[in-house]
Amino acid sequence: MKQVILMDKYPIFELEVEKSKTDLKSVDEVLEHLKGKVDAHPVATFISIFDHYSHTKGLDVGEVSDDILDAKNIILCFGKKLPKPNLMGVRPRAIGVAELKDSFVLSFMEAPNPDATKAMKSW
């Protein structure tokens, strides 16, 4: 897993997994694996799955790179405290899963809560 600054301002973590190195065969299977991790976590709560690929492809102005075969997000929240109303601006969390020809790319933005980032990195 590597940490990069996306577009000169967004700290994200990214992991590319070769399809030959995993038993998971689709974005949906990767998301199901991640949902199991969320469900087992003592604080995290599963919210939804967002089909980013279908959403973008369905727009008249939508553009998806030809190398992306599928792309979905699992939406979750680690919020165990809400000390300030503006923390709502950085919640909930999302982990993106994109399918390429030979790999899956997982990515998520660094969370303000280091425990949340640590959990997502371990999944």
N, CA, C and O atoms as CSV, one atom per row, in Angstrom:
chain,resi,resn,atom,element,x,y,z
A,1,MET,N,N,0.854,-1.170,0.000
A,1,MET,CA,C,0.000,0.000,0.000
A,1,MET,C,C,0.897,1.230,0.000
A,1,MET,O,O,1.898,1.300,0.713
A,2,LYS,N,N,0.506,2.188,-0.818
A,2,LYS,CA,C,1.295,3.418,-0.858
A,2,LYS,C,C,0.399,4.601,-0.539
A,2,LYS,O,O,-0.803,4.583,-0.803
A,3,GLN,N,N,1.012,5.631,0.035
A,3,GLN,CA,C,0.301,6.869,0.295
A,3,GLN,C,C,0.743,7.881,-0.746
A,3,GLN,O,O,1.938,8.049,-0.992
A,4,VAL,N,N,-0.219,8.551,-1.355
A,4,VAL,CA,C,0.076,9.566,-2.363
A,4,VAL,C,C,-0.794,10.791,-2.099
A,4,VAL,O,O,-1.808,10.720,-1.405
A,5,ILE,N,N,-0.373,11.903,-2.665
A,5,ILE,CA,C,-1.183,13.115,-2.628
A,5,ILE,C,C,-1.828,13.242,-4.000
A,5,ILE,O,O,-1.150,13.508,-4.992
A,6,LEU,N,N,-3.123,13.054,-4.050
A,6,LEU,CA,C,-3.881,13.091,-5.294
A,6,LEU,C,C,-4.242,14.537,-5.624
A,6,LEU,O,O,-4.736,15.270,-4.767
A,7,MET,N,N,-3.997,14.937,-6.852
A,7,MET,CA,C,-4.341,16.280,-7.331
A,7,MET,C,C,-3.738,17.372,-6.448
A,7,MET,O,O,-4.343,18.428,-6.259
A,8,ASP,N,N,-2.556,17.117,-5.914
A,8,ASP,CA,C,-1.795,18.073,-5.099
A,8,ASP,C,C,-2.444,18.465,-3.773
A,8,ASP,O,O,-2.000,19.418,-3.133
A,9,LYS,N,N,-3.506,17.735,-3.342
A,9,LYS,CA,C,-4.092,18.120,-2.063
A,9,LYS,C,C,-4.798,17.030,-1.272
A,9,LYS,O,O,-5.055,17.224,-0.084
A,10,TYR,N,N,-5.123,15.891,-1.879
A,10,TYR,CA,C,-5.886,14.862,-1.174
A,10,TYR,C,C,-4.984,13.700,-0.772
A,10,TYR,O,O,-4.485,12.984,-1.640
A,11,PRO,N,N,-4.765,13.497,0.536
A,11,PRO,CA,C,-3.928,12.375,0.968
A,11,PRO,C,C,-4.714,11.061,0.885
A,11,PRO,O,O,-5.659,10.837,1.641
A,12,ILE,N,N,-4.304,10.211,-0.040
A,12,ILE,CA,C,-4.996,8.930,-0.187
A,12,ILE,C,C,-4.013,7.776,-0.023
A,12,ILE,O,O,-2.805,7.918,-0.212
A,13,PHE,N,N,-4.577,6.639,0.333
A,13,PHE,CA,C,-3.846,5.383,0.341
A,13,PHE,C,C,-4.356,4.576,-0.840
A,13,PHE,O,O,-5.547,4.590,-1.148
A,14,GLU,N,N,-3.446,3.875,-1.495
A,14,GLU,CA,C,-3.795,3.121,-2.700
A,14,GLU,C,C,-3.094,1.769,-2.675
A,14,GLU,O,O,-1.918,1.662,-2.328
A,15,LEU,N,N,-3.847,0.747,-3.049
A,15,LEU,CA,C,-3.306,-0.606,-3.124
A,15,LEU,C,C,-3.775,-1.232,-4.422
A,15,LEU,O,O,-4.974,-1.281,-4.698
A,16,GLU,N,N,-2.831,-1.711,-5.221
A,16,GLU,CA,C,-3.176,-2.433,-6.441
A,16,GLU,C,C,-2.908,-3.909,-6.202
A,16,GLU,O,O,-1.803,-4.295,-5.821
A,17,VAL,N,N,-3.924,-4.729,-6.428
A,17,VAL,CA,C,-3.831,-6.169,-6.197
A,17,VAL,C,C,-4.000,-6.875,-7.538
A,17,VAL,O,O,-5.030,-6.739,-8.198
A,18,GLU,N,N,-2.991,-7.620,-7.928
A,18,GLU,CA,C,-3.094,-8.390,-9.168
A,18,GLU,C,C,-4.162,-9.466,-9.004
A,18,GLU,O,O,-4.240,-10.121,-7.964
A,19,LYS,N,N,-4.974,-9.641,-10.025
A,19,LYS,CA,C,-6.036,-10.650,-9.957
A,19,LYS,C,C,-5.464,-12.049,-9.750
A,19,LYS,O,O,-6.109,-12.894,-9.130
A,20,SER,N,N,-4.284,-12.297,-10.253
A,20,SER,CA,C,-3.661,-13.614,-10.099
A,20,SER,C,C,-3.216,-13.883,-8.660
A,20,SER,O,O,-2.880,-15.018,-8.322
A,21,LYS,N,N,-3.212,-12.841,-7.803
A,21,LYS,CA,C,-2.751,-12.990,-6.419
A,21,LYS,C,C,-3.898,-13.008,-5.411
A,21,LYS,O,O,-3.664,-12.952,-4.203
A,22,THR,N,N,-5.133,-13.085,-5.900
A,22,THR,CA,C,-6.285,-13.111,-4.999
A,22,THR,C,C,-7.332,-14.092,-5.515
A,22,THR,O,O,-7.425,-14.354,-6.715
A,23,ASP,N,N,-8.110,-14.621,-4.591
A,23,ASP,CA,C,-9.230,-15.490,-4.960
A,23,ASP,C,C,-10.465,-14.674,-5.339
A,23,ASP,O,O,-11.420,-15.216,-5.897
A,24,LEU,N,N,-10.451,-13.382,-5.041
A,24,LEU,CA,C,-11.591,-12.522,-5.343
A,24,LEU,C,C,-11.586,-12.198,-6.831
A,24,LEU,O,O,-10.558,-11.806,-7.385
A,25,LYS,N,N,-12.734,-12.362,-7.472
A,25,LYS,CA,C,-12.800,-12.292,-8.937
A,25,LYS,C,C,-13.534,-11.082,-9.491
A,25,LYS,O,O,-13.554,-10.886,-10.706
A,26,SER,N,N,-14.140,-10.264,-8.634
A,26,SER,CA,C,-14.903,-9.119,-9.130
A,26,SER,C,C,-14.901,-8.009,-8.081
A,26,SER,O,O,-14.553,-8.230,-6.921
A,27,VAL,N,N,-15.293,-6.822,-8.510
A,27,VAL,CA,C,-15.442,-5.712,-7.573
A,27,VAL,C,C,-16.441,-6.086,-6.484
A,27,VAL,O,O,-16.219,-5.790,-5.310
A,28,ASP,N,N,-17.537,-6.732,-6.863
A,28,ASP,CA,C,-18.539,-7.121,-5.866
A,28,ASP,C,C,-17.969,-8.071,-4.818
A,28,ASP,O,O,-18.310,-7.961,-3.641
A,29,GLU,N,N,-17.112,-8.998,-5.223
A,29,GLU,CA,C,-16.492,-9.912,-4.255
A,29,GLU,C,C,-15.530,-9.159,-3.337
A,29,GLU,O,O,-15.470,-9.449,-2.142
A,30,VAL,N,N,-14.784,-8.206,-3.872
A,30,VAL,CA,C,-13.890,-7.393,-3.036
A,30,VAL,C,C,-14.723,-6.594,-2.035
A,30,VAL,O,O,-14.374,-6.515,-0.857
A,31,LEU,N,N,-15.812,-6.008,-2.498
A,31,LEU,CA,C,-16.677,-5.233,-1.607
A,31,LEU,C,C,-17.308,-6.110,-0.529
A,31,LEU,O,O,-17.444,-5.677,0.615
A,32,GLU,N,N,-17.689,-7.322,-0.874
A,32,GLU,CA,C,-18.253,-8.243,0.117
A,32,GLU,C,C,-17.209,-8.570,1.192
A,32,GLU,O,O,-17.532,-8.647,2.377
A,33,HIS,N,N,-15.964,-8.758,0.767
A,33,HIS,CA,C,-14.870,-8.990,1.715
A,33,HIS,C,C,-14.721,-7.781,2.651
A,33,HIS,O,O,-14.617,-7.942,3.867
A,34,LEU,N,N,-14.711,-6.579,2.080
A,34,LEU,CA,C,-14.578,-5.372,2.892
A,34,LEU,C,C,-15.781,-5.190,3.820
A,34,LEU,O,O,-15.617,-4.773,4.966
A,35,LYS,N,N,-16.977,-5.497,3.339
A,35,LYS,CA,C,-18.171,-5.378,4.182
A,35,LYS,C,C,-18.065,-6.297,5.396
A,35,LYS,O,O,-18.494,-5.931,6.491
A,36,GLY,N,N,-17.501,-7.482,5.209
A,36,GLY,CA,C,-17.279,-8.379,6.338
A,36,GLY,C,C,-16.361,-7.760,7.377
A,36,GLY,O,O,-16.580,-7.919,8.578
A,37,LYS,N,N,-15.332,-7.052,6.919
A,37,LYS,CA,C,-14.413,-6.363,7.836
A,37,LYS,C,C,-15.130,-5.235,8.570
A,37,LYS,O,O,-14.947,-5.057,9.774
A,38,VAL,N,N,-15.942,-4.476,7.844
A,38,VAL,CA,C,-16.710,-3.393,8.467
A,38,VAL,C,C,-17.666,-3.968,9.509
A,38,VAL,O,O,-17.728,-3.472,10.635
A,39,ASP,N,N,-18.403,-4.999,9.144
A,39,ASP,CA,C,-19.377,-5.604,10.060
A,39,ASP,C,C,-18.721,-6.162,11.318
A,39,ASP,O,O,-19.329,-6.158,12.388
A,40,ALA,N,N,-17.485,-6.641,11.198
A,40,ALA,CA,C,-16.780,-7.224,12.345
A,40,ALA,C,C,-16.103,-6.165,13.218
A,40,ALA,O,O,-15.690,-6.468,14.337
A,41,HIS,N,N,-15.985,-4.951,12.734
A,41,HIS,CA,C,-15.294,-3.894,13.470
A,41,HIS,C,C,-16.188,-3.388,14.609
A,41,HIS,O,O,-17.395,-3.238,14.420
A,42,PRO,N,N,-15.612,-3.123,15.791
A,42,PRO,CA,C,-16.436,-2.718,16.932
A,42,PRO,C,C,-17.061,-1.329,16.806
A,42,PRO,O,O,-18.019,-1.026,17.519
A,43,VAL,N,N,-16.547,-0.483,15.923
A,43,VAL,CA,C,-17.063,0.879,15.795
A,43,VAL,C,C,-17.634,1.157,14.409
A,43,VAL,O,O,-18.649,1.843,14.289
A,44,ALA,N,N,-17.008,0.643,13.376
A,44,ALA,CA,C,-17.417,0.957,12.002
A,44,ALA,C,C,-18.840,0.491,11.717
A,44,ALA,O,O,-19.284,-0.541,12.219
A,45,THR,N,N,-19.541,1.267,10.907
A,45,THR,CA,C,-20.903,0.950,10.490
A,45,THR,C,C,-20.989,1.005,8.974
A,45,THR,O,O,-20.584,1.992,8.360
A,46,PHE,N,N,-21.516,-0.049,8.375
A,46,PHE,CA,C,-21.747,-0.079,6.934
A,46,PHE,C,C,-22.916,0.839,6.604
A,46,PHE,O,O,-23.935,0.835,7.295
A,47,ILE,N,N,-22.760,1.628,5.541
A,47,ILE,CA,C,-23.835,2.519,5.108
A,47,ILE,C,C,-24.413,2.066,3.774
A,47,ILE,O,O,-25.622,1.867,3.656
A,48,SER,N,N,-23.559,1.902,2.772
A,48,SER,CA,C,-24.084,1.601,1.445
A,48,SER,C,C,-22.961,1.219,0.484
A,48,SER,O,O,-21.776,1.333,0.798
A,49,ILE,N,N,-23.374,0.766,-0.686
A,49,ILE,CA,C,-22.481,0.568,-1.830
A,49,ILE,C,C,-22.925,1.561,-2.899
A,49,ILE,O,O,-24.114,1.663,-3.199
A,50,PHE,N,N,-21.985,2.284,-3.468
A,50,PHE,CA,C,-22.272,3.234,-4.537
A,50,PHE,C,C,-21.621,2.731,-5.815
A,50,PHE,O,O,-20.414,2.495,-5.851
A,51,ASP,N,N,-22.413,2.569,-6.858
A,51,ASP,CA,C,-21.913,2.111,-8.156
A,51,ASP,C,C,-21.460,3.328,-8.962
A,51,ASP,O,O,-22.221,3.908,-9.737
A,52,HIS,N,N,-20.206,3.690,-8.754
A,52,HIS,CA,C,-19.652,4.883,-9.391
A,52,HIS,C,C,-19.566,4.710,-10.905
A,52,HIS,O,O,-19.809,5.653,-11.658
A,53,TYR,N,N,-19.221,3.506,-11.345
A,53,TYR,CA,C,-19.088,3.229,-12.779
A,53,TYR,C,C,-20.419,3.460,-13.498
A,53,TYR,O,O,-20.470,4.198,-14.482
A,54,SER,N,N,-21.485,2.841,-13.018
A,54,SER,CA,C,-22.798,2.989,-13.660
A,54,SER,C,C,-23.295,4.426,-13.604
A,54,SER,O,O,-23.863,4.936,-14.570
A,55,HIS,N,N,-23.076,5.073,-12.465
A,55,HIS,CA,C,-23.483,6.472,-12.326
A,55,HIS,C,C,-22.806,7.339,-13.389
A,55,HIS,O,O,-23.466,8.102,-14.095
A,56,THR,N,N,-21.487,7.213,-13.491
A,56,THR,CA,C,-20.737,8.061,-14.418
A,56,THR,C,C,-21.047,7.720,-15.866
A,56,THR,O,O,-21.215,8.615,-16.695
A,57,LYS,N,N,-21.124,6.422,-16.177
A,57,LYS,CA,C,-21.455,5.999,-17.543
A,57,LYS,C,C,-22.853,6.461,-17.951
A,57,LYS,O,O,-23.105,6.706,-19.131
A,58,GLY,N,N,-23.759,6.581,-16.988
A,58,GLY,CA,C,-25.125,6.974,-17.278
A,58,GLY,C,C,-25.329,8.462,-17.513
A,58,GLY,O,O,-26.408,8.884,-17.930
A,59,LEU,N,N,-24.315,9.250,-17.252
A,59,LEU,CA,C,-24.420,10.693,-17.461
A,59,LEU,C,C,-24.118,11.054,-18.908
A,59,LEU,O,O,-23.227,10.467,-19.522
A,60,ASP,N,N,-24.846,12.006,-19.451
A,60,ASP,CA,C,-24.547,12.480,-20.804
A,60,ASP,C,C,-23.126,13.030,-20.894
A,60,ASP,O,O,-22.477,12.922,-21.934
A,61,VAL,N,N,-22.652,13.612,-19.809
A,61,VAL,CA,C,-21.307,14.199,-19.793
A,61,VAL,C,C,-20.297,13.286,-19.094
A,61,VAL,O,O,-19.151,13.684,-18.885
A,62,GLY,N,N,-20.707,12.076,-18.733
A,62,GLY,CA,C,-19.849,11.166,-17.981
A,62,GLY,C,C,-18.708,10.609,-18.810
A,62,GLY,O,O,-18.878,10.281,-19.984
A,63,GLU,N,N,-17.549,10.506,-18.189
A,63,GLU,CA,C,-16.373,9.931,-18.835
A,63,GLU,C,C,-15.720,8.932,-17.887
A,63,GLU,O,O,-15.467,9.245,-16.723
A,64,VAL,N,N,-15.450,7.740,-18.385
A,64,VAL,CA,C,-14.746,6.712,-17.624
A,64,VAL,C,C,-13.589,6.236,-18.486
A,64,VAL,O,O,-13.766,5.935,-19.667
A,65,SER,N,N,-12.416,6.169,-17.897
A,65,SER,CA,C,-11.239,5.687,-18.618
A,65,SER,C,C,-11.504,4.296,-19.185
A,65,SER,O,O,-12.125,3.461,-18.528
A,66,ASP,N,N,-11.034,4.051,-20.398
A,66,ASP,CA,C,-11.252,2.757,-21.058
A,66,ASP,C,C,-10.663,1.582,-20.285
A,66,ASP,O,O,-11.129,0.454,-20.439
A,67,ASP,N,N,-9.644,1.825,-19.455
A,67,ASP,CA,C,-9.030,0.716,-18.722
A,67,ASP,C,C,-9.801,0.344,-17.456
A,67,ASP,O,O,-9.496,-0.675,-16.836
A,68,ILE,N,N,-10.786,1.142,-17.059
A,68,ILE,CA,C,-11.600,0.837,-15.882
A,68,ILE,C,C,-12.806,0.014,-16.321
A,68,ILE,O,O,-13.638,0.478,-17.101
A,69,LEU,N,N,-12.889,-1.218,-15.808
A,69,LEU,CA,C,-13.975,-2.134,-16.164
A,69,LEU,C,C,-15.170,-2.028,-15.222
A,69,LEU,O,O,-16.306,-2.282,-15.623
A,70,ASP,N,N,-14.916,-1.655,-13.974
A,70,ASP,CA,C,-15.962,-1.497,-12.968
A,70,ASP,C,C,-15.389,-0.632,-11.860
A,70,ASP,O,O,-14.174,-0.601,-11.663
A,71,ALA,N,N,-16.249,0.070,-11.137
A,71,ALA,CA,C,-15.787,0.931,-10.042
A,71,ALA,C,C,-16.942,1.187,-9.084
A,71,ALA,O,O,-17.983,1.719,-9.471
A,72,LYS,N,N,-16.741,0.801,-7.829
A,72,LYS,CA,C,-17.763,1.001,-6.800
A,72,LYS,C,C,-17.085,1.448,-5.513
A,72,LYS,O,O,-15.890,1.228,-5.312
A,73,ASN,N,N,-17.871,2.080,-4.644
A,73,ASN,CA,C,-17.399,2.496,-3.327
A,73,ASN,C,C,-18.216,1.800,-2.254
A,73,ASN,O,O,-19.426,1.624,-2.394
A,74,ILE,N,N,-17.544,1.407,-1.182
A,74,ILE,CA,C,-18.242,0.998,0.029
A,74,ILE,C,C,-18.206,2.212,0.952
A,74,ILE,O,O,-17.144,2.784,1.199
A,75,ILE,N,N,-19.363,2.595,1.453
A,75,ILE,CA,C,-19.497,3.768,2.308
A,75,ILE,C,C,-19.686,3.273,3.742
A,75,ILE,O,O,-20.502,2.389,4.006
A,76,LEU,N,N,-18.915,3.861,4.665
A,76,LEU,CA,C,-18.949,3.427,6.058
A,76,LEU,C,C,-18.634,4.591,6.966
A,76,LEU,O,O,-18.194,5.642,6.501
A,77,CYS,N,N,-18.851,4.419,8.248
A,77,CYS,CA,C,-18.529,5.468,9.208
A,77,CYS,C,C,-17.879,4.866,10.448
A,77,CYS,O,O,-18.292,3.820,10.948
A,78,PHE,N,N,-16.843,5.562,10.932
A,78,PHE,CA,C,-16.162,5.187,12.173
A,78,PHE,C,C,-16.517,6.141,13.313
A,78,PHE,O,O,-15.927,6.048,14.389
A,79,GLY,N,N,-17.455,7.042,13.107
A,79,GLY,CA,C,-17.713,8.110,14.068
A,79,GLY,C,C,-18.188,7.629,15.421
A,79,GLY,O,O,-19.337,7.214,15.573
A,80,LYS,N,N,-17.298,7.686,16.414
A,80,LYS,CA,C,-17.709,7.353,17.777
A,80,LYS,C,C,-17.790,8.604,18.648
A,80,LYS,O,O,-18.233,8.548,19.795
A,81,LYS,N,N,-17.356,9.737,18.087
A,81,LYS,CA,C,-17.461,11.022,18.774
A,81,LYS,C,C,-17.853,12.071,17.742
A,81,LYS,O,O,-17.475,11.985,16.573
A,82,LEU,N,N,-18.605,13.046,18.187
A,82,LEU,CA,C,-18.964,14.163,17.324
A,82,LEU,C,C,-18.804,15.448,18.140
A,82,LEU,O,O,-19.795,16.078,18.511
A,83,PRO,N,N,-17.538,15.840,18.421
A,83,PRO,CA,C,-17.293,16.993,19.278
A,83,PRO,C,C,-17.540,18.342,18.601
A,83,PRO,O,O,-17.737,19.346,19.285
A,84,LYS,N,N,-17.531,18.375,17.268
A,84,LYS,CA,C,-17.737,19.626,16.536
A,84,LYS,C,C,-18.640,19.358,15.336
A,84,LYS,O,O,-18.522,18.313,14.697
A,85,PRO,N,N,-19.532,20.280,15.026
A,85,PRO,CA,C,-20.423,20.054,13.887
A,85,PRO,C,C,-19.695,19.968,12.549
A,85,PRO,O,O,-20.165,19.287,11.637
A,86,ASN,N,N,-18.558,20.645,12.418
A,86,ASN,CA,C,-17.863,20.631,11.125
A,86,ASN,C,C,-17.151,19.317,10.826
A,86,ASN,O,O,-16.659,19.131,9.713
A,87,LEU,N,N,-17.084,18.405,11.788
A,87,LEU,CA,C,-16.532,17.076,11.504
A,87,LEU,C,C,-17.412,16.312,10.522
A,87,LEU,O,O,-16.964,15.358,9.884
A,88,MET,N,N,-18.660,16.737,10.407
A,88,MET,CA,C,-19.558,16.106,9.440
A,88,MET,C,C,-19.018,16.253,8.020
A,88,MET,O,O,-19.350,15.455,7.144
A,89,GLY,N,N,-18.192,17.262,7.791
A,89,GLY,CA,C,-17.630,17.499,6.464
A,89,GLY,C,C,-16.625,16.458,6.019
A,89,GLY,O,O,-16.324,16.365,4.829
A,90,VAL,N,N,-16.097,15.673,6.948
A,90,VAL,CA,C,-15.115,14.639,6.582
A,90,VAL,C,C,-15.647,13.232,6.853
A,90,VAL,O,O,-14.892,12.260,6.855
A,91,ARG,N,N,-16.941,13.140,7.078
A,91,ARG,CA,C,-17.574,11.841,7.282
A,91,ARG,C,C,-18.707,11.689,6.291
A,91,ARG,O,O,-19.217,12.714,5.838
A,92,PRO,N,N,-19.132,10.533,5.926
A,92,PRO,CA,C,-18.549,9.233,6.254
A,92,PRO,C,C,-17.309,8.953,5.408
A,92,PRO,O,O,-16.872,9.792,4.620
A,93,ARG,N,N,-16.762,7.775,5.586
A,93,ARG,CA,C,-15.585,7.323,4.841
A,93,ARG,C,C,-16.042,6.520,3.632
A,93,ARG,O,O,-17.164,6.014,3.597
A,94,ALA,N,N,-15.166,6.409,2.646
A,94,ALA,CA,C,-15.438,5.581,1.472
A,94,ALA,C,C,-14.149,4.881,1.058
A,94,ALA,O,O,-13.067,5.466,1.106
A,95,ILE,N,N,-14.277,3.643,0.659
A,95,ILE,CA,C,-13.167,2.902,0.060
A,95,ILE,C,C,-13.595,2.596,-1.367
A,95,ILE,O,O,-14.627,1.966,-1.598
A,96,GLY,N,N,-12.793,3.049,-2.316
A,96,GLY,CA,C,-13.085,2.805,-3.720
A,96,GLY,C,C,-12.423,1.532,-4.199
A,96,GLY,O,O,-11.284,1.238,-3.835
A,97,VAL,N,N,-13.141,0.776,-5.018
A,97,VAL,CA,C,-12.599,-0.441,-5.623
A,97,VAL,C,C,-12.836,-0.340,-7.123
A,97,VAL,O,O,-13.978,-0.298,-7.582
A,98,ALA,N,N,-11.748,-0.302,-7.879
A,98,ALA,CA,C,-11.836,-0.242,-9.339
A,98,ALA,C,C,-11.232,-1.510,-9.924
A,98,ALA,O,O,-10.208,-2.002,-9.452
A,99,GLU,N,N,-11.883,-2.029,-10.957
A,99,GLU,CA,C,-11.367,-3.212,-11.639
A,99,GLU,C,C,-10.715,-2.794,-12.944
A,99,GLU,O,O,-11.311,-2.091,-13.761
A,100,LEU,N,N,-9.475,-3.241,-13.124
A,100,LEU,CA,C,-8.755,-3.090,-14.376
A,100,LEU,C,C,-8.620,-4.476,-14.996
A,100,LEU,O,O,-9.066,-5.459,-14.405
A,101,LYS,N,N,-8.027,-4.569,-16.149
A,101,LYS,CA,C,-7.920,-5.858,-16.840
A,101,LYS,C,C,-7.279,-6.932,-15.965
A,101,LYS,O,O,-7.796,-8.046,-15.877
A,102,ASP,N,N,-6.163,-6.612,-15.320
A,102,ASP,CA,C,-5.397,-7.606,-14.571
A,102,ASP,C,C,-5.307,-7.337,-13.074
A,102,ASP,O,O,-4.579,-8.033,-12.368
A,103,SER,N,N,-6.036,-6.335,-12.579
A,103,SER,CA,C,-5.889,-5.990,-11.168
A,103,SER,C,C,-7.119,-5.267,-10.631
A,103,SER,O,O,-8.003,-4.838,-11.373
A,104,PHE,N,N,-7.131,-5.153,-9.311
A,104,PHE,CA,C,-8.088,-4.315,-8.601
A,104,PHE,C,C,-7.290,-3.198,-7.943
A,104,PHE,O,O,-6.204,-3.439,-7.415
A,105,VAL,N,N,-7.815,-1.990,-7.970
A,105,VAL,CA,C,-7.182,-0.862,-7.297
A,105,VAL,C,C,-8.126,-0.405,-6.193
A,105,VAL,O,O,-9.263,-0.014,-6.454
A,106,LEU,N,N,-7.637,-0.461,-4.955
A,106,LEU,CA,C,-8.396,-0.009,-3.798
A,106,LEU,C,C,-7.798,1.310,-3.339
A,106,LEU,O,O,-6.577,1.461,-3.299
A,107,SER,N,N,-8.649,2.262,-2.995
A,107,SER,CA,C,-8.140,3.553,-2.543
A,107,SER,C,C,-9.111,4.183,-1.555
A,107,SER,O,O,-10.323,3.972,-1.615
A,108,PHE,N,N,-8.536,4.968,-0.640
A,108,PHE,CA,C,-9.352,5.718,0.308
A,108,PHE,C,C,-8.568,6.917,0.795
A,108,PHE,O,O,-7.338,6.902,0.832
A,109,MET,N,N,-9.301,7.960,1.169
A,109,MET,CA,C,-8.666,9.159,1.690
A,109,MET,C,C,-8.287,8.940,3.153
A,109,MET,O,O,-9.010,8.292,3.909
A,110,GLU,N,N,-7.145,9.491,3.529
A,110,GLU,CA,C,-6.713,9.409,4.919
A,110,GLU,C,C,-7.790,10.016,5.817
A,110,GLU,O,O,-8.310,11.097,5.538
A,111,ALA,N,N,-8.113,9.316,6.883
A,111,ALA,CA,C,-9.150,9.780,7.809
A,111,ALA,C,C,-8.544,10.683,8.877
A,111,ALA,O,O,-7.372,10.528,9.218
A,112,PRO,N,N,-9.329,11.633,9.416
A,112,PRO,CA,C,-8.832,12.453,10.518
A,112,PRO,C,C,-8.532,11.613,11.762
A,112,PRO,O,O,-7.677,11.975,12.571
A,113,ASN,N,N,-9.236,10.496,11.906
A,113,ASN,CA,C,-9.037,9.586,13.034
A,113,ASN,C,C,-7.984,8.554,12.638
A,113,ASN,O,O,-8.236,7.734,11.755
A,114,PRO,N,N,-6.807,8.576,13.273
A,114,PRO,CA,C,-5.756,7.621,12.904
A,114,PRO,C,C,-6.174,6.159,13.072
A,114,PRO,O,O,-5.689,5.295,12.342
A,115,ASP,N,N,-7.067,5.873,14.024
A,115,ASP,CA,C,-7.535,4.494,14.205
A,115,ASP,C,C,-8.351,4.028,12.997
A,115,ASP,O,O,-8.278,2.863,12.606
A,116,ALA,N,N,-9.122,4.936,12.412
A,116,ALA,CA,C,-9.903,4.587,11.220
A,116,ALA,C,C,-8.973,4.294,10.047
A,116,ALA,O,O,-9.168,3.318,9.322
A,117,THR,N,N,-7.967,5.137,9.864
A,117,THR,CA,C,-7.003,4.908,8.780
A,117,THR,C,C,-6.286,3.581,8.986
A,117,THR,O,O,-6.105,2.817,8.039
A,118,LYS,N,N,-5.880,3.308,10.215
A,118,LYS,CA,C,-5.184,2.050,10.522
A,118,LYS,C,C,-6.071,0.847,10.198
A,118,LYS,O,O,-5.602,-0.131,9.615
A,119,ALA,N,N,-7.335,0.915,10.569
A,119,ALA,CA,C,-8.261,-0.195,10.295
A,119,ALA,C,C,-8.415,-0.410,8.796
A,119,ALA,O,O,-8.336,-1.543,8.321
A,120,MET,N,N,-8.636,0.669,8.046
A,120,MET,CA,C,-8.839,0.524,6.601
A,120,MET,C,C,-7.584,-0.003,5.916
A,120,MET,O,O,-7.679,-0.781,4.966
A,121,LYS,N,N,-6.417,0.408,6.383
A,121,LYS,CA,C,-5.169,-0.114,5.811
A,121,LYS,C,C,-5.034,-1.609,6.074
A,121,LYS,O,O,-4.507,-2.340,5.236
A,122,SER,N,N,-5.504,-2.067,7.225
A,122,SER,CA,C,-5.350,-3.486,7.578
A,122,SER,C,C,-6.310,-4.386,6.809
A,122,SER,O,O,-6.042,-5.576,6.646
A,123,TRP,N,N,-7.425,-3.835,6.337
A,123,TRP,CA,C,-8.419,-4.639,5.632
A,123,TRP,C,C,-7.919,-5.011,4.262
A,123,TRP,O,O,-8.619,-5.691,3.512
